[in-house]
Amino acid sequence: MPKLEEKITDQKALVKLCQKQQALGKKIVFTNGCFDILHAGHVRYLEEARNLGDILVVGLNSDSSVSRLKGASRPINTEQNRALVLAALCAVDYVCIFEEDTPLTLIKAILPDILVKGGDWQPHQIVGADIVLANNGKVHSLQFTDGLSTTSVIRKIEGKREF
């Protein structure tokens, strides 16, 4: 098992790692997100994603990407801290930070066997689904757990809403 820091990698190294694993017959599962404040919904989701294949790769939105997508007050945690927390999870094999607003470039580079997003995404809405399907892969939209979101955690901390 790789050391924690070894699980956090760049795109170039990740491509080589994925190609090597696929050559050994391993199925690469890919998902992505901001994972700003890790909560039980994230953990359940990542466990379920990992169970779909052999290697789970998490594409992590960079700080600048999160700010563009979620607003100037986000992220709460830095990309390095978010990557370290994700890498500490047993379900996660590799974490790769990407700068773009979507992981399309990363998906094209690693060509995962299975592409996964949360249930708030329909399969046809998932970025990169067309690429994975064209490469004989599969696309899954996993069940979304209502009430478990980073936004709801932030609102609770601010005293604005209970879970």
Backbone as CSV, one residue per row, in Angstrom:
resi,resn,N_x,N_y,N_z,CA_x,CA_y,CA_z,C_x,C_y,C_z
1,MET,0.846,-1.188,0.000,0.000,0.000,0.000,0.888,1.247,0.000
2,PRO,0.606,2.203,-0.895,1.457,3.400,-0.956,1.307,4.259,0.299
3,LYS,2.360,5.020,0.599,2.298,5.974,1.697,1.293,7.054,1.342
4,LEU,0.814,7.733,2.356,-0.222,8.751,2.174,0.137,9.764,1.087
5,GLU,1.317,10.337,1.158,1.725,11.347,0.186,1.856,10.773,-1.221
6,GLU,2.139,9.473,-1.326,2.272,8.828,-2.637,0.919,8.658,-3.325
7,LYS,-0.153,8.734,-2.545,-1.492,8.605,-3.115,-1.931,9.898,-3.797
8,ILE,-1.242,10.996,-3.511,-1.533,12.289,-4.131,-0.543,12.459,-5.276
9,THR,-1.063,12.548,-6.489,-0.192,12.515,-7.657,-0.622,13.538,-8.700
10,ASP,0.258,13.784,-9.640,-0.095,14.688,-10.735,-0.622,13.879,-11.923
11,GLN,-1.124,14.581,-12.918,-1.769,13.904,-14.044,-0.809,12.986,-14.794
12,LYS,0.403,13.441,-15.040,1.363,12.649,-15.808,1.663,11.321,-15.109
13,ALA,1.936,11.373,-13.830,2.218,10.152,-13.071,0.968,9.277,-12.966
14,LEU,-0.200,9.921,-12.819,-1.446,9.172,-12.711,-1.737,8.378,-13.981
15,VAL,-1.480,8.965,-15.120,-1.697,8.269,-16.395,-0.869,6.988,-16.426
16,LYS,0.394,7.079,-16.040,1.269,5.900,-16.028,0.763,4.848,-15.040
17,LEU,0.356,5.295,-13.854,-0.157,4.375,-12.844,-1.406,3.641,-13.346
18,CYS,-2.314,4.386,-13.961,-3.555,3.789,-14.458,-3.288,2.828,-15.612
19,GLN,-2.407,3.221,-16.524,-2.077,2.336,-17.649,-1.478,1.029,-17.149
20,LYS,-0.605,1.119,-16.168,0.022,-0.083,-15.597,-1.033,-0.989,-14.960
21,GLN,-1.931,-0.406,-14.197,-2.974,-1.188,-13.526,-3.946,-1.804,-14.532
22,GLN,-4.312,-1.040,-15.555,-5.213,-1.570,-16.585,-4.549,-2.701,-17.364
23,ALA,-3.252,-2.605,-17.604,-2.526,-3.672,-18.293,-2.532,-4.961,-17.473
24,LEU,-2.667,-4.809,-16.152,-2.748,-5.968,-15.260,-4.194,-6.475,-15.112
25,GLY,-5.109,-5.853,-15.860,-6.505,-6.271,-15.813,-7.332,-5.608,-14.733
26,LYS,-6.783,-4.607,-14.074,-7.501,-3.899,-13.012,-8.458,-2.874,-13.609
27,LYS,-9.620,-2.721,-12.976,-10.620,-1.747,-13.397,-10.419,-0.445,-12.627
28,ILE,-10.252,0.654,-13.376,-10.062,1.979,-12.787,-11.418,2.671,-12.669
29,VAL,-11.749,3.085,-11.458,-12.962,3.854,-11.193,-12.520,5.304,-10.974
30,PHE,-13.222,6.234,-11.601,-12.904,7.650,-11.451,-14.116,8.413,-10.972
31,THR,-13.887,9.306,-10.019,-14.895,10.276,-9.621,-14.180,11.587,-9.347
32,ASN,-14.948,12.623,-9.178,-14.339,13.928,-8.917,-15.255,14.785,-8.065
33,GLY,-14.683,15.840,-7.539,-15.472,16.783,-6.763,-14.590,17.743,-6.001
34,CYS,-15.250,18.596,-5.212,-14.548,19.585,-4.395,-14.131,18.995,-3.046
35,PHE,-14.975,18.180,-2.462,-14.701,17.523,-1.182,-14.139,18.521,-0.178
36,ASP,-14.842,19.645,-0.031,-14.354,20.762,0.774,-14.357,20.445,2.268
37,ILE,-15.469,19.986,2.784,-15.541,19.531,4.170,-16.053,18.099,4.100
38,LEU,-15.157,17.162,4.338,-15.510,15.755,4.206,-16.551,15.371,5.255
39,HIS,-17.599,14.679,4.821,-18.671,14.258,5.718,-19.096,12.840,5.379
40,ALA,-20.025,12.294,6.149,-20.451,10.900,6.004,-20.982,10.594,4.606
41,GLY,-21.641,11.538,3.984,-22.133,11.327,2.628,-20.986,11.088,1.654
42,HIS,-19.903,11.848,1.802,-18.715,11.640,0.964,-18.121,10.249,1.199
43,VAL,-17.985,9.888,2.461,-17.359,8.606,2.796,-18.165,7.447,2.225
44,ARG,-19.473,7.486,2.403,-20.336,6.426,1.847,-20.226,6.371,0.327
45,TYR,-20.252,7.517,-0.286,-20.162,7.626,-1.740,-18.846,7.054,-2.262
46,LEU,-17.738,7.419,-1.624,-16.429,6.942,-2.069,-16.277,5.438,-1.854
47,GLU,-16.818,4.924,-0.775,-16.804,3.472,-0.536,-17.592,2.745,-1.624
48,GLU,-18.755,3.278,-1.944,-19.587,2.656,-2.973,-18.897,2.717,-4.338
49,ALA,-18.273,3.841,-4.648,-17.552,3.983,-5.909,-16.407,2.974,-5.978
50,ARG,-15.662,2.848,-4.907,-14.516,1.930,-4.867,-14.952,0.488,-5.097
51,ASN,-16.116,0.139,-4.601,-16.630,-1.226,-4.746,-17.010,-1.581,-6.180
52,LEU,-17.036,-0.599,-7.069,-17.365,-0.853,-8.476,-16.164,-1.339,-9.289
53,GLY,-14.959,-1.214,-8.738,-13.766,-1.612,-9.476,-12.622,-1.935,-8.546
54,ASP,-11.411,-1.845,-9.087,-10.218,-2.223,-8.329,-9.418,-1.045,-7.784
55,ILE,-9.405,0.056,-8.511,-8.614,1.236,-8.151,-9.533,2.450,-8.219
56,LEU,-9.616,3.216,-7.123,-10.426,4.437,-7.126,-9.522,5.659,-7.225
57,VAL,-9.737,6.423,-8.287,-9.032,7.679,-8.518,-10.019,8.816,-8.275
58,VAL,-9.612,9.776,-7.459,-10.444,10.950,-7.190,-9.789,12.169,-7.819
59,GLY,-10.486,12.796,-8.756,-10.072,14.075,-9.305,-10.573,15.156,-8.361
60,LEU,-9.681,15.977,-7.861,-10.020,16.992,-6.866,-9.900,18.385,-7.472
61,ASN,-10.999,19.140,-7.419,-10.972,20.516,-7.910,-9.955,21.334,-7.121
62,SER,-9.134,22.090,-7.833,-8.162,22.984,-7.195,-8.894,24.092,-6.439
63,ASP,-8.164,24.816,-5.617,-8.759,25.931,-4.876,-9.385,26.950,-5.812
64,SER,-8.677,27.311,-6.884,-9.220,28.316,-7.804,-10.466,27.790,-8.509
65,SER,-10.477,26.523,-8.837,-11.647,25.915,-9.470,-12.845,25.925,-8.520
66,VAL,-12.620,25.566,-7.264,-13.706,25.572,-6.272,-14.270,26.982,-6.128
67,SER,-13.404,27.975,-6.064,-13.861,29.372,-5.940,-14.726,29.780,-7.122
68,ARG,-14.327,29.375,-8.315,-15.127,29.713,-9.502,-16.484,29.022,-9.466
69,LEU,-16.514,27.791,-8.989,-17.761,27.013,-8.981,-18.670,27.329,-7.801
70,LYS,-18.074,27.588,-6.626,-18.858,27.708,-5.387,-18.911,29.116,-4.809
71,GLY,-18.082,30.007,-5.330,-18.076,31.374,-4.818,-16.798,31.701,-4.070
72,ALA,-16.594,32.996,-3.839,-15.347,33.509,-3.267,-15.066,33.004,-1.853
73,SER,-16.101,32.607,-1.115,-15.883,32.141,0.261,-15.430,30.686,0.335
74,ARG,-15.344,30.034,-0.799,-14.940,28.629,-0.837,-13.656,28.483,-1.627
75,PRO,-12.860,27.506,-1.379,-13.081,26.418,-0.431,-12.777,26.843,1.007
76,ILE,-13.284,26.067,1.926,-12.981,26.254,3.345,-11.576,25.716,3.621
77,ASN,-11.291,24.539,3.090,-9.993,23.881,3.265,-9.185,23.970,1.971
78,THR,-7.874,24.093,2.095,-7.016,24.195,0.921,-6.990,22.885,0.143
79,GLU,-6.591,22.967,-1.113,-6.520,21.771,-1.958,-5.565,20.727,-1.379
80,GLN,-4.460,21.160,-0.812,-3.521,20.199,-0.230,-4.121,19.501,0.984
81,ASN,-4.835,20.253,1.821,-5.489,19.643,2.985,-6.615,18.711,2.554
82,ARG,-7.391,19.121,1.556,-8.477,18.263,1.061,-7.915,16.992,0.440
83,ALA,-6.822,17.118,-0.308,-6.195,15.948,-0.927,-5.668,14.986,0.131
84,LEU,-5.066,15.503,1.178,-4.520,14.663,2.239,-5.628,13.893,2.967
85,VAL,-6.727,14.560,3.252,-7.851,13.893,3.927,-8.423,12.794,3.034
86,LEU,-8.606,13.079,1.758,-9.104,12.052,0.827,-8.136,10.878,0.736
87,ALA,-6.844,11.174,0.630,-5.836,10.124,0.508,-5.802,9.227,1.743
88,ALA,-6.212,9.748,2.883,-6.209,8.963,4.117,-7.322,7.912,4.152
89,LEU,-8.302,8.042,3.272,-9.408,7.079,3.250,-8.966,5.789,2.574
90,CYS,-9.317,4.669,3.178,-8.957,3.359,2.615,-9.535,3.162,1.220
91,ALA,-10.696,3.718,0.952,-11.359,3.517,-0.343,-10.632,4.216,-1.485
92,VAL,-9.860,5.244,-1.174,-9.226,6.073,-2.200,-7.802,5.588,-2.455
93,ASP,-7.524,5.282,-3.726,-6.184,4.839,-4.102,-5.305,5.997,-4.544
94,TYR,-5.871,6.935,-5.309,-5.101,8.075,-5.804,-5.966,9.318,-5.847
95,VAL,-5.317,10.462,-5.598,-5.964,11.765,-5.680,-5.134,12.613,-6.632
96,CYS,-5.824,13.289,-7.547,-5.145,14.162,-8.504,-5.888,15.489,-8.564
97,ILE,-5.202,16.570,-8.246,-5.794,17.911,-8.270,-5.798,18.412,-9.713
98,PHE,-6.941,18.967,-10.139,-7.017,19.550,-11.476,-7.480,20.997,-11.395
99,GLU,-6.993,21.826,-12.318,-7.234,23.263,-12.293,-8.520,23.691,-13.001
100,GLU,-8.952,22.902,-13.978,-10.118,23.276,-14.771,-11.396,23.152,-13.933
101,ASP,-12.489,23.675,-14.459,-13.767,23.578,-13.753,-14.365,22.181,-13.846
102,THR,-13.971,21.423,-14.850,-14.430,20.040,-14.989,-13.201,19.136,-15.148
103,PRO,-13.368,17.846,-14.884,-12.241,16.922,-14.999,-12.072,16.329,-16.398
104,LEU,-12.635,16.956,-17.404,-12.638,16.385,-18.749,-11.227,16.035,-19.243
105,THR,-10.274,16.928,-19.079,-8.903,16.668,-19.526,-8.322,15.458,-18.798
106,LEU,-8.573,15.366,-17.510,-8.081,14.246,-16.705,-8.739,12.929,-17.135
107,ILE,-10.027,12.961,-17.384,-10.743,11.763,-17.842,-10.198,11.297,-19.192
108,LYS,-9.987,12.236,-20.108,-9.424,11.883,-21.419,-8.042,11.262,-21.273
109,ALA,-7.279,11.739,-20.310,-5.909,11.258,-20.128,-5.849,9.857,-19.534
110,ILE,-6.686,9.576,-18.532,-6.574,8.273,-17.869,-7.532,7.217,-18.415
111,LEU,-8.568,7.650,-19.132,-9.561,6.723,-19.687,-10.000,5.659,-18.681
112,PRO,-10.710,6.099,-17.640,-11.146,5.132,-16.624,-12.134,4.118,-17.206
113,ASP,-12.203,2.966,-16.562,-13.146,1.930,-16.974,-14.556,2.253,-16.483
114,ILE,-14.614,2.945,-15.355,-15.896,3.266,-14.734,-15.852,4.711,-14.254
115,LEU,-16.866,5.478,-14.637,-16.989,6.882,-14.252,-18.175,7.000,-13.318
116,VAL,-17.983,7.687,-12.188,-18.999,7.743,-11.147,-19.218,9.178,-10.687
117,LYS,-20.484,9.528,-10.455,-20.842,10.787,-9.797,-21.987,10.494,-8.837
118,GLY,-22.311,11.469,-8.015,-23.404,11.321,-7.053,-24.756,11.369,-7.736
119,GLY,-25.755,10.901,-7.030,-27.108,10.773,-7.560,-27.780,12.065,-7.963
120,ASP,-27.178,13.202,-7.633,-27.736,14.467,-8.091,-27.338,14.735,-9.546
121,TRP,-26.598,13.806,-10.153,-26.204,13.885,-11.559,-26.837,12.724,-12.314
122,GLN,-27.496,13.001,-13.394,-27.978,11.938,-14.277,-26.804,11.496,-15.151
123,PRO,-26.738,10.202,-15.513,-25.595,9.719,-16.301,-25.284,10.556,-17.547
124,HIS,-26.310,11.030,-18.247,-26.055,11.818,-19.457,-25.494,13.212,-19.150
125,GLN,-25.582,13.653,-17.893,-25.061,14.963,-17.493,-23.607,14.896,-17.007
126,ILE,-23.107,13.702,-16.800,-21.785,13.533,-16.204,-20.701,13.852,-17.228
127,VAL,-19.852,14.808,-16.880,-18.755,15.208,-17.754,-17.854,14.004,-18.015
128,GLY,-17.586,13.752,-19.280,-16.709,12.652,-19.674,-17.421,11.343,-19.923
129,ALA,-18.732,11.308,-19.678,-19.487,10.062,-19.878,-19.348,9.566,-21.312
130,ASP,-19.419,10.477,-22.261,-19.310,10.086,-23.670,-17.962,9.438,-23.973
131,ILE,-16.916,9.950,-23.375,-15.570,9.414,-23.597,-15.439,8.015,-22.996
132,VAL,-15.911,7.846,-21.774,-15.823,6.557,-21.098,-16.668,5.517,-21.827
133,LEU,-17.873,5.890,-22.212,-18.750,4.954,-22.929,-18.158,4.569,-24.285
134,ALA,-17.555,5.531,-24.983,-16.935,5.254,-26.291,-15.732,4.326,-26.160
135,ASN,-15.161,4.268,-24.948,-14.009,3.411,-24.666,-14.462,2.095,-24.004
136,ASN,-15.751,1.752,-24.200,-16.349,0.531,-23.650,-16.389,0.507,-22.124
137,GLY,-16.411,1.693,-21.510,-16.511,1.788,-20.061,-17.959,1.920,-19.616
138,LYS,-18.128,2.112,-18.308,-19.454,2.252,-17.716,-19.545,3.571,-16.959
139,VAL,-20.779,4.086,-16.858,-21.035,5.329,-16.138,-22.128,5.053,-15.106
140,HIS,-21.862,5.456,-13.864,-22.814,5.226,-12.773,-23.132,6.533,-12.060
141,SER,-24.390,6.688,-11.699,-24.832,7.775,-10.844,-25.257,7.120,-9.533
142,LEU,-24.470,7.324,-8.482,-24.725,6.664,-7.204,-25.757,7.429,-6.389
143,GLN,-26.376,6.722,-5.470,-27.437,7.310,-4.658,-26.918,8.504,-3.863
144,PHE,-27.692,9.566,-3.891,-27.370,10.797,-3.167,-28.059,10.740,-1.808
145,THR,-27.336,11.072,-0.743,-27.903,11.070,0.603,-28.393,12.464,0.939
146,ASP,-29.711,12.641,0.990,-30.284,13.951,1.301,-29.806,14.448,2.665
147,GLY,-29.554,15.731,2.739,-29.178,16.355,3.997,-27.703,16.270,4.326
148,LEU,-26.960,15.493,3.565,-25.522,15.387,3.799,-24.791,16.089,2.661
149,SER,-24.434,17.331,2.909,-23.694,18.100,1.912,-22.791,19.081,2.636
150,THR,-21.761,19.527,1.951,-20.861,20.512,2.538,-21.620,21.793,2.849
151,THR,-22.528,22.180,1.960,-23.319,23.389,2.184,-24.145,23.271,3.460
152,SER,-24.750,22.094,3.709,-25.550,21.930,4.931,-24.664,21.954,6.173
153,VAL,-23.439,21.438,6.077,-22.502,21.492,7.203,-22.144,22.951,7.490
154,ILE,-21.844,23.717,6.452,-21.492,25.125,6.630,-22.664,25.891,7.240
155,ARG,-23.867,25.632,6.759,-25.051,26.320,7.311,-25.265,25.975,8.775
156,LYS,-25.038,24.734,9.134,-25.186,24.333,10.537,-24.158,25.058,11.391
157,ILE,-22.917,25.116,10.931,-21.863,25.824,11.668,-22.244,27.289,11.842
158,GLU,-22.823,27.879,10.815,-23.237,29.286,10.881,-24.524,29.465,11.669
159,GLY,-25.143,28.370,12.100,-26.382,28.449,12.867,-27.588,28.740,12.027
160,LYS,-27.500,28.521,10.717,-28.585,28.856,9.814,-29.566,27.718,9.603
161,ARG,-29.119,26.461,9.773,-30.013,25.354,9.504,-29.475,24.087,10.143
162,GLU,-30.376,23.288,10.639,-29.990,21.995,11.196,-29.935,20.968,10.085
163,PHE,-29.247,19.883,10.306,-29.202,18.776,9.336,-30.562,18.159,9.214
